[in-house]
Amino acid sequence: MVNIKSEEIYHLEKHYRINLINSLIGYRSLNLLGTASNSGITNLCMISSTFHLGANPPLIGFVIRPEREHNDTLRNIKATGQYTLNNVLPEWYMQAHQTSASYPSGVSEFDSCGFHKHYVKDFKAPFVKESNVRIGLELQEVIDMEINDTSIVIGEIVHILTEDYLIATDGTIKHSAAKTLTVAGLDTYYLPYPVGELAYAKPGVEPHLQEDHAKA
């Protein structure tokens, strides 16, 4: 068994260390983050750091690197207070990956990478037309992290755009049916599949499939 200790981690070759740490926790959610400036110039980038904060109010957070001259994402979010998260489908993963390239400020990755914009009334940020699970959010808080000079962005869900058949009767989004991709590390993409849907856990009760699934 390999045991890589903390002092050894810092001495690993740079790219090896980056790949190791980024892939260590396994599969992560994958989203295209859509924003627009106050003047209407759109921006699109791929993120894999989103996390659920709560359902009441409905909050989602993500981690982003600090503002840089060529990075319009955080600047746009702070300026307009609105942004979107959009799932990535298998037929679009190469174009989605390309949005991570360092395009100059003011260049829209929508146009450069072949994605189309979709808008809803009274919401400035563009959704991705090629996605089938889309979330519109309004900024609630930005937390600057001194430990590594990143920021946590927290938004409230104000729009959910998807298809009826992708929402189960209990409200769960059926990401396997949507063909939502996930990612491990920086550049390896996966198509997950369900193993089983279990009933709500209670002390003293053995884990078991939900009744409707157990009958199926």
Contacts in CASP RR format, 6 or more apart in sequence:
PFRMAT RR
TARGET T0000
AUTHOR 0000-0000-0000
METHOD contacts of the structure
MODEL  1
MVNIKSEEIYHLEKHYRINLINSLIGYRSLNLLGTASNSGITNLCMISST
FHLGANPPLIGFVIRPEREHNDTLRNIKATGQYTLNNVLPEWYMQAHQTS
ASYPSGVSEFDSCGFHKHYVKDFKAPFVKESNVRIGLELQEVIDMEINDT
SIVIGEIVHILTEDYLIATDGTIKHSAAKTLTVAGLDTYYLPYPVGELAY
AKPGVEPHLQEDHAKA
4 12 0 8 1.000
4 20 0 8 1.000
9 17 0 8 1.000
9 20 0 8 1.000
9 21 0 8 1.000
10 17 0 8 1.000
12 20 0 8 1.000
18 186 0 8 1.000
19 185 0 8 1.000
19 186 0 8 1.000
22 185 0 8 1.000
22 186 0 8 1.000
23 184 0 8 1.000
23 185 0 8 1.000
23 186 0 8 1.000
23 188 0 8 1.000
26 184 0 8 1.000
26 185 0 8 1.000
27 182 0 8 1.000
27 183 0 8 1.000
27 184 0 8 1.000
27 190 0 8 1.000
27 192 0 8 1.000
28 48 0 8 1.000
28 49 0 8 1.000
28 182 0 8 1.000
28 183 0 8 1.000
28 184 0 8 1.000
28 185 0 8 1.000
29 48 0 8 1.000
29 50 0 8 1.000
29 51 0 8 1.000
29 182 0 8 1.000
30 46 0 8 1.000
30 47 0 8 1.000
30 48 0 8 1.000
30 87 0 8 1.000
30 88 0 8 1.000
30 96 0 8 1.000
30 180 0 8 1.000
30 181 0 8 1.000
30 182 0 8 1.000
30 183 0 8 1.000
30 189 0 8 1.000
31 46 0 8 1.000
31 47 0 8 1.000
31 48 0 8 1.000
31 50 0 8 1.000
31 62 0 8 1.000
31 85 0 8 1.000
31 86 0 8 1.000
31 87 0 8 1.000
31 88 0 8 1.000
32 44 0 8 1.000
32 45 0 8 1.000
32 46 0 8 1.000
32 85 0 8 1.000
32 86 0 8 1.000
32 87 0 8 1.000
32 88 0 8 1.000
32 96 0 8 1.000
32 99 0 8 1.000
32 115 0 8 1.000
32 128 0 8 1.000
32 131 0 8 1.000
33 44 0 8 1.000
33 45 0 8 1.000
33 46 0 8 1.000
33 47 0 8 1.000
33 62 0 8 1.000
33 73 0 8 1.000
33 83 0 8 1.000
33 84 0 8 1.000
33 85 0 8 1.000
33 86 0 8 1.000
34 42 0 8 1.000
34 43 0 8 1.000
34 44 0 8 1.000
34 45 0 8 1.000
34 73 0 8 1.000
34 83 0 8 1.000
34 84 0 8 1.000
34 85 0 8 1.000
34 86 0 8 1.000
34 125 0 8 1.000
34 126 0 8 1.000
34 127 0 8 1.000
34 128 0 8 1.000
35 42 0 8 1.000
35 43 0 8 1.000
35 44 0 8 1.000
35 72 0 8 1.000
35 73 0 8 1.000
35 76 0 8 1.000
35 77 0 8 1.000
35 80 0 8 1.000
35 82 0 8 1.000
35 83 0 8 1.000
35 84 0 8 1.000
35 125 0 8 1.000
35 126 0 8 1.000
36 42 0 8 1.000
36 43 0 8 1.000
36 76 0 8 1.000
36 80 0 8 1.000
36 124 0 8 1.000
36 125 0 8 1.000
36 126 0 8 1.000
37 43 0 8 1.000
37 72 0 8 1.000
37 75 0 8 1.000
37 76 0 8 1.000
37 79 0 8 1.000
37 80 0 8 1.000
37 106 0 8 1.000
38 79 0 8 1.000
38 80 0 8 1.000
40 124 0 8 1.000
41 72 0 8 1.000
41 106 0 8 1.000
41 108 0 8 1.000
42 108 0 8 1.000
42 109 0 8 1.000
42 110 0 8 1.000
42 111 0 8 1.000
42 117 0 8 1.000
42 126 0 8 1.000
43 72 0 8 1.000
43 73 0 8 1.000
43 76 0 8 1.000
43 106 0 8 1.000
43 108 0 8 1.000
43 109 0 8 1.000
44 99 0 8 1.000
44 108 0 8 1.000
44 109 0 8 1.000
44 110 0 8 1.000
44 113 0 8 1.000
44 115 0 8 1.000
44 126 0 8 1.000
44 128 0 8 1.000
45 73 0 8 1.000
45 99 0 8 1.000
45 100 0 8 1.000
45 109 0 8 1.000
46 88 0 8 1.000
46 96 0 8 1.000
46 97 0 8 1.000
46 99 0 8 1.000
46 100 0 8 1.000
47 62 0 8 1.000
47 64 0 8 1.000
48 183 0 8 1.000
48 185 0 8 1.000
49 62 0 8 1.000
49 63 0 8 1.000
49 64 0 8 1.000
50 60 0 8 1.000
50 61 0 8 1.000
50 62 0 8 1.000
50 85 0 8 1.000
51 60 0 8 1.000
51 61 0 8 1.000
51 62 0 8 1.000
52 59 0 8 1.000
52 60 0 8 1.000
52 61 0 8 1.000
53 59 0 8 1.000
53 60 0 8 1.000
53 61 0 8 1.000
53 154 0 8 1.000
57 156 0 8 1.000
58 156 0 8 1.000
58 157 0 8 1.000
59 140 0 8 1.000
59 154 0 8 1.000
59 155 0 8 1.000
59 156 0 8 1.000
59 157 0 8 1.000
60 85 0 8 1.000
60 135 0 8 1.000
60 137 0 8 1.000
60 154 0 8 1.000
60 155 0 8 1.000
60 157 0 8 1.000
61 152 0 8 1.000
61 153 0 8 1.000
61 154 0 8 1.000
61 155 0 8 1.000
62 85 0 8 1.000
62 152 0 8 1.000
62 153 0 8 1.000
63 145 0 8 1.000
63 150 0 8 1.000
63 151 0 8 1.000
63 152 0 8 1.000
63 153 0 8 1.000
64 73 0 8 1.000
64 74 0 8 1.000
64 150 0 8 1.000
64 151 0 8 1.000
64 152 0 8 1.000
64 153 0 8 1.000
65 71 0 8 1.000
65 149 0 8 1.000
65 150 0 8 1.000
65 151 0 8 1.000
66 74 0 8 1.000
66 149 0 8 1.000
66 150 0 8 1.000
66 151 0 8 1.000
67 74 0 8 1.000
67 75 0 8 1.000
69 105 0 8 1.000
70 102 0 8 1.000
70 103 0 8 1.000
70 104 0 8 1.000
70 105 0 8 1.000
71 105 0 8 1.000
72 105 0 8 1.000
72 106 0 8 1.000
74 142 0 8 1.000
74 151 0 8 1.000
74 153 0 8 1.000
76 83 0 8 1.000
76 125 0 8 1.000
77 83 0 8 1.000
77 139 0 8 1.000
77 142 0 8 1.000
77 153 0 8 1.000
78 139 0 8 1.000
78 142 0 8 1.000
80 124 0 8 1.000
80 125 0 8 1.000
81 138 0 8 1.000
81 139 0 8 1.000
82 123 0 8 1.000
82 124 0 8 1.000
82 125 0 8 1.000
82 136 0 8 1.000
82 137 0 8 1.000
82 138 0 8 1.000
82 139 0 8 1.000
83 125 0 8 1.000
83 136 0 8 1.000
83 137 0 8 1.000
83 139 0 8 1.000
84 125 0 8 1.000
84 126 0 8 1.000
84 127 0 8 1.000
84 128 0 8 1.000
84 134 0 8 1.000
84 135 0 8 1.000
84 136 0 8 1.000
84 137 0 8 1.000
84 159 0 8 1.000
85 134 0 8 1.000
85 135 0 8 1.000
85 136 0 8 1.000
85 137 0 8 1.000
86 127 0 8 1.000
86 128 0 8 1.000
86 131 0 8 1.000
86 133 0 8 1.000
86 134 0 8 1.000
86 135 0 8 1.000
87 131 0 8 1.000
87 132 0 8 1.000
87 133 0 8 1.000
87 134 0 8 1.000
87 175 0 8 1.000
87 178 0 8 1.000
87 180 0 8 1.000
87 181 0 8 1.000
88 96 0 8 1.000
88 131 0 8 1.000
88 180 0 8 1.000
88 181 0 8 1.000
88 189 0 8 1.000
89 130 0 8 1.000
89 131 0 8 1.000
89 132 0 8 1.000
89 178 0 8 1.000
89 179 0 8 1.000
89 180 0 8 1.000
89 181 0 8 1.000
90 179 0 8 1.000
90 181 0 8 1.000
90 191 0 8 1.000
92 115 0 8 1.000
92 130 0 8 1.000
93 181 0 8 1.000
93 189 0 8 1.000
95 113 0 8 1.000
95 114 0 8 1.000
95 115 0 8 1.000
96 113 0 8 1.000
97 187 0 8 1.000
97 189 0 8 1.000
98 109 0 8 1.000
98 112 0 8 1.000
98 113 0 8 1.000
99 109 0 8 1.000
99 113 0 8 1.000
99 115 0 8 1.000
103 109 0 8 1.000
103 112 0 8 1.000
109 115 0 8 1.000
110 116 0 8 1.000
110 117 0 8 1.000
110 126 0 8 1.000
110 128 0 8 1.000
115 128 0 8 1.000
115 129 0 8 1.000
115 130 0 8 1.000
116 128 0 8 1.000
116 129 0 8 1.000
116 130 0 8 1.000
117 126 0 8 1.000
117 127 0 8 1.000
117 128 0 8 1.000
117 129 0 8 1.000
118 126 0 8 1.000
118 127 0 8 1.000
118 128 0 8 1.000
118 129 0 8 1.000
118 134 0 8 1.000
118 161 0 8 1.000
119 126 0 8 1.000
119 127 0 8 1.000
120 127 0 8 1.000
120 159 0 8 1.000
120 161 0 8 1.000
123 136 0 8 1.000
123 158 0 8 1.000
123 159 0 8 1.000
125 136 0 8 1.000
127 134 0 8 1.000
127 136 0 8 1.000
127 161 0 8 1.000
128 134 0 8 1.000
132 162 0 8 1.000
132 163 0 8 1.000
132 166 0 8 1.000
132 178 0 8 1.000
133 161 0 8 1.000
133 162 0 8 1.000
133 166 0 8 1.000
133 173 0 8 1.000
133 175 0 8 1.000
133 178 0 8 1.000
133 180 0 8 1.000
134 159 0 8 1.000
134 160 0 8 1.000
134 161 0 8 1.000
134 162 0 8 1.000
135 157 0 8 1.000
135 159 0 8 1.000
135 160 0 8 1.000
135 161 0 8 1.000
136 157 0 8 1.000
136 158 0 8 1.000
136 159 0 8 1.000
136 160 0 8 1.000
136 161 0 8 1.000
137 155 0 8 1.000
137 156 0 8 1.000
137 157 0 8 1.000
137 158 0 8 1.000
138 155 0 8 1.000
138 156 0 8 1.000
138 158 0 8 1.000
139 153 0 8 1.000
139 154 0 8 1.000
139 155 0 8 1.000
140 154 0 8 1.000
140 155 0 8 1.000
140 156 0 8 1.000
141 153 0 8 1.000
141 154 0 8 1.000
141 155 0 8 1.000
142 151 0 8 1.000
142 152 0 8 1.000
142 153 0 8 1.000
142 154 0 8 1.000
143 151 0 8 1.000
143 152 0 8 1.000
143 154 0 8 1.000
144 151 0 8 1.000
145 151 0 8 1.000
145 152 0 8 1.000
162 173 0 8 1.000
162 178 0 8 1.000
165 174 0 8 1.000
165 177 0 8 1.000
166 173 0 8 1.000
166 174 0 8 1.000
166 177 0 8 1.000
166 178 0 8 1.000
167 173 0 8 1.000
167 174 0 8 1.000
168 174 0 8 1.000
172 197 0 8 1.000
175 192 0 8 1.000
176 192 0 8 1.000
176 193 0 8 1.000
176 194 0 8 1.000
179 191 0 8 1.000
180 192 0 8 1.000
181 189 0 8 1.000
181 190 0 8 1.000
181 191 0 8 1.000
182 189 0 8 1.000
182 190 0 8 1.000
182 191 0 8 1.000
182 192 0 8 1.000
183 189 0 8 1.000
183 190 0 8 1.000
184 190 0 8 1.000
196 209 0 8 1.000
196 213 0 8 1.000
197 209 0 8 1.000
197 210 0 8 1.000
197 213 0 8 1.000
198 207 0 8 1.000
198 208 0 8 1.000
198 209 0 8 1.000
198 210 0 8 1.000
199 207 0 8 1.000
199 208 0 8 1.000
199 209 0 8 1.000
199 210 0 8 1.000
199 211 0 8 1.000
201 207 0 8 1.000
208 214 0 8 1.000
END
